[in-house]
Amino acid sequence: VVTPPETNDAELMQRVKRGDRQAFRELVERHQRAVINSIYRSIGDSWEAEDLAQRVFVQVYRAAPRYKPTAKFTTWLFTIVHNTVLNEYRRRSRHAAESLDALTAPGEGGEPGMSFADAASPDPSREVARRELQALIRAAVERLPAQQRMAVILCRYEGWPYEDIAKTLKCSVAAVKSLLHRARLTLKEELRGLY
Amino acid sequence: MNTMHCNHLREQFAERLDGRLDEPQREAFDRHVAVCPECAREWQAYAAVWQTLTRVAAPAPSVGFVERTLRRLDEAPEPLLLRWRPLVWRWALVGSTAIVMATSGWLVWQRVQSQRAAEIYASMNHMEFAEDFDVIESLDLIEKQGRL
């Protein structure tokens, strides 16, 4: 079955509700990058990010009967992403051995099989410096409180408007503005000297 | 520079950065930043840190991510209760309706039975009176025949 390119997410979800795996595949293909990146920016481990992203999509499939087309699919999807990341943080806090710090050691750039959006620098020392800088920025974002972190990810990396972020985080638009402002002030202090 | 004005301006940093100020507000913001070195420095740092975040590379999905996700649907099937949830609810409705109907039927039957029993009892009492009358009538006959 070839899905016409104009098919929107809500229409695909209606088909997923009926158990249409092809429609589900198309949704995964469309949103995989955004979901994986958002989780990666929250937890800082690319393998874990893929594993959690798969869990998110499995949940989407199972929860499809409860999806109402009145809700924008991406806000619904990222509510699941946000909850999944929160659950992961709770799980990790219960298992201290799996601390986030251990997973986000400075200098860590990625794992085999993962390709990064940035072009690799030909100069090894510059590449090391670039990776260290990335690790510091990522760690600063990860240290933000959960709500602030997700607001930053959705606003900065996904380019979402405040209104959609508010729906995903189940708060007001004014609260989103406040979350972003506080996150930026924190990051400004934490990353002083890097900008 | 007016501290009050500076504080108000700094509260607008987020909206200025995200393009949420209208034209007059944006112009007022820019005018202030142009003449207030302290706010200009804060604003530059605030905006720069946001720009710095884009320097974090993001991983692309690994090859076969979609297929692995689809396989995961089969590997961890939905709990039976969830999968058959509509059917469970339907059978629960049918079952509860059947129980209500059976209970009501039994109560009605019980009532009918008790009414019938009462009627039979009443008619038996009536028959006893009739029998008594029969006896009395018989007594009369017997008396008339001079048997007593």
HADDOCK unambig.tbl for C-alpha pairs under 7 A between the chains (distance, minus, plus):
assign (segid A and resid 25 and name CA) (segid B and resid 66 and name CA) 6.83 0.50 0.50
assign (segid A and resid 28 and name CA) (segid B and resid 66 and name CA) 6.45 0.50 0.50
assign (segid A and resid 29 and name CA) (segid B and resid 66 and name CA) 6.63 0.50 0.50
assign (segid A and resid 32 and name CA) (segid B and resid 61 and name CA) 6.88 0.50 0.50
assign (segid A and resid 33 and name CA) (segid B and resid 60 and name CA) 6.25 0.50 0.50
assign (segid A and resid 33 and name CA) (segid B and resid 61 and name CA) 5.99 0.50 0.50
assign (segid A and resid 36 and name CA) (segid B and resid 61 and name CA) 6.95 0.50 0.50
assign (segid A and resid 37 and name CA) (segid B and resid 58 and name CA) 5.75 0.50 0.50
assign (segid A and resid 37 and name CA) (segid B and resid 59 and name CA) 6.33 0.50 0.50
assign (segid A and resid 46 and name CA) (segid B and resid 59 and name CA) 6.92 0.50 0.50
assign (segid A and resid 54 and name CA) (segid B and resid 69 and name CA) 5.30 0.50 0.50
assign (segid A and resid 58 and name CA) (segid B and resid 73 and name CA) 6.03 0.50 0.50
assign (segid A and resid 113 and name CA) (segid B and resid 62 and name CA) 6.02 0.50 0.50
assign (segid A and resid 114 and name CA) (segid B and resid 59 and name CA) 6.07 0.50 0.50
assign (segid A and resid 114 and name CA) (segid B and resid 60 and name CA) 6.37 0.50 0.50
assign (segid A and resid 114 and name CA) (segid B and resid 62 and name CA) 5.61 0.50 0.50
assign (segid A and resid 115 and name CA) (segid B and resid 59 and name CA) 5.86 0.50 0.50
assign (segid A and resid 115 and name CA) (segid B and resid 60 and name CA) 5.55 0.50 0.50
assign (segid A and resid 116 and name CA) (segid B and resid 57 and name CA) 6.08 0.50 0.50
assign (segid A and resid 116 and name CA) (segid B and resid 58 and name CA) 5.81 0.50 0.50
assign (segid A and resid 116 and name CA) (segid B and resid 59 and name CA) 4.73 0.50 0.50
assign (segid A and resid 116 and name CA) (segid B and resid 60 and name CA) 5.87 0.50 0.50
assign (segid A and resid 117 and name CA) (segid B and resid 57 and name CA) 5.79 0.50 0.50
assign (segid A and resid 117 and name CA) (segid B and resid 58 and name CA) 5.94 0.50 0.50
assign (segid A and resid 117 and name CA) (segid B and resid 59 and name CA) 6.56 0.50 0.50
assign (segid A and resid 117 and name CA) (segid B and resid 60 and name CA) 6.82 0.50 0.50
assign (segid A and resid 118 and name CA) (segid B and resid 57 and name CA) 5.78 0.50 0.50
assign (segid A and resid 134 and name CA) (segid B and resid 55 and name CA) 6.56 0.50 0.50
assign (segid A and resid 134 and name CA) (segid B and resid 56 and name CA) 4.91 0.50 0.50
assign (segid A and resid 137 and name CA) (segid B and resid 53 and name CA) 6.60 0.50 0.50
assign (segid A and resid 137 and name CA) (segid B and resid 56 and name CA) 6.97 0.50 0.50
assign (segid A and resid 138 and name CA) (segid B and resid 56 and name CA) 6.85 0.50 0.50
assign (segid A and resid 177 and name CA) (segid B and resid 14 and name CA) 6.85 0.50 0.50
assign (segid A and resid 181 and name CA) (segid B and resid 14 and name CA) 5.63 0.50 0.50
assign (segid A and resid 184 and name CA) (segid B and resid 46 and name CA) 6.77 0.50 0.50
assign (segid A and resid 187 and name CA) (segid B and resid 49 and name CA) 6.86 0.50 0.50
assign (segid A and resid 188 and name CA) (segid B and resid 45 and name CA) 6.81 0.50 0.50
assign (segid A and resid 188 and name CA) (segid B and resid 46 and name CA) 6.31 0.50 0.50
assign (segid A and resid 188 and name CA) (segid B and resid 49 and name CA) 5.78 0.50 0.50
assign (segid A and resid 195 and name CA) (segid B and resid 48 and name CA) 5.83 0.50 0.50
assign (segid A and resid 195 and name CA) (segid B and resid 49 and name CA) 5.95 0.50 0.50
assign (segid A and resid 195 and name CA) (segid B and resid 52 and name CA) 6.19 0.50 0.50
